[in-house]
Amino acid sequence: MTWLDDITRRIADTHGLDAASLGLEPGDADTLLDLAGIAAHSTGERTNAPLLCHVLGRARALGVPLEDLARTVRAAVDAT
């Protein structure tokens, strides 16, 4: 079990959530890490990486597919 798996299970157990609903889909980790890298490197502010991931998570919770969000972020960076 990885650290992320363990902390996900602990969060789920502590807050009465289904751990499976918090897990990453195949490929999502790579996409999120890529977007976090874009946020940090394109702005020069490392703190933008976790903050963007938070925003992406909230948008995902509202039903926006991660690939759509990734296209939006990449297009915004390409436009600058």
C-alpha positions as CSV (number, residue, x, y, z in Angstrom):
1,M,0.0,0.0,0.0
2,T,1.3,3.4,-0.9
3,W,1.3,6.5,1.3
4,L,-1.5,8.0,-0.8
5,D,-3.6,4.8,-0.6
6,D,-3.1,4.8,3.2
7,I,-4.0,8.5,3.7
8,T,-7.0,8.2,1.3
9,R,-8.3,5.3,3.4
10,R,-7.7,7.2,6.7
11,I,-9.5,10.3,5.3
12,A,-12.4,8.1,4.2
13,D,-12.6,6.2,7.5
14,T,-12.4,9.4,9.6
15,H,-15.0,11.3,7.6
16,G,-17.4,8.5,6.8
17,L,-16.6,8.4,3.1
18,D,-16.2,5.6,0.6
19,A,-12.5,5.3,0.0
20,A,-13.1,4.0,-3.6
21,S,-14.9,7.2,-4.5
22,L,-11.8,9.2,-3.5
23,G,-9.3,7.1,-5.6
24,L,-7.6,8.2,-8.8
25,E,-8.7,6.7,-12.1
26,P,-5.9,5.2,-14.2
27,G,-4.0,8.0,-15.8
28,D,-5.4,10.7,-13.5
29,A,-2.2,10.9,-11.4
30,D,-0.1,11.5,-14.5
31,T,-2.5,14.2,-15.7
32,L,-2.7,15.9,-12.3
33,L,1.1,15.8,-11.9
34,D,1.5,17.3,-15.4
35,L,-1.0,20.1,-14.7
36,A,0.7,20.8,-11.3
37,G,4.0,21.1,-13.1
38,I,2.5,23.5,-15.7
39,A,1.1,25.6,-12.8
40,A,4.4,25.8,-11.0
41,H,6.7,26.3,-14.0
42,S,4.6,28.6,-16.1
43,T,4.0,31.0,-13.2
44,G,7.3,30.6,-11.3
45,E,5.2,30.0,-8.2
46,R,5.4,26.4,-6.8
47,T,2.4,27.1,-4.5
48,N,0.2,27.3,-7.6
49,A,0.6,23.5,-8.1
50,P,-1.3,22.3,-5.1
51,L,-3.8,25.2,-5.3
52,L,-4.6,24.3,-8.9
53,C,-5.1,20.7,-7.9
54,H,-7.6,21.9,-5.3
55,V,-9.5,23.9,-7.9
56,L,-9.4,20.9,-10.3
57,G,-10.7,18.7,-7.5
58,R,-13.6,21.0,-6.8
59,A,-14.5,21.2,-10.5
60,R,-14.3,17.4,-10.8
61,A,-16.7,17.2,-7.8
62,L,-19.1,19.3,-9.8
63,G,-18.9,16.9,-12.7
64,V,-16.4,18.4,-15.1
65,P,-14.2,15.6,-16.6
66,L,-10.5,15.9,-15.8
67,E,-9.5,15.8,-19.5
68,D,-11.7,18.9,-20.2
69,L,-10.1,20.7,-17.3
70,A,-6.7,19.7,-18.5
71,R,-7.5,21.1,-22.0
72,T,-8.6,24.4,-20.4
73,V,-5.4,24.7,-18.3
74,R,-3.2,23.9,-21.2
75,A,-5.0,26.3,-23.5
76,A,-4.7,29.1,-21.0
77,V,-1.0,28.6,-20.7
78,D,-0.5,28.3,-24.4
79,A,-2.4,31.6,-24.8
80,T,0.1,33.5,-22.6
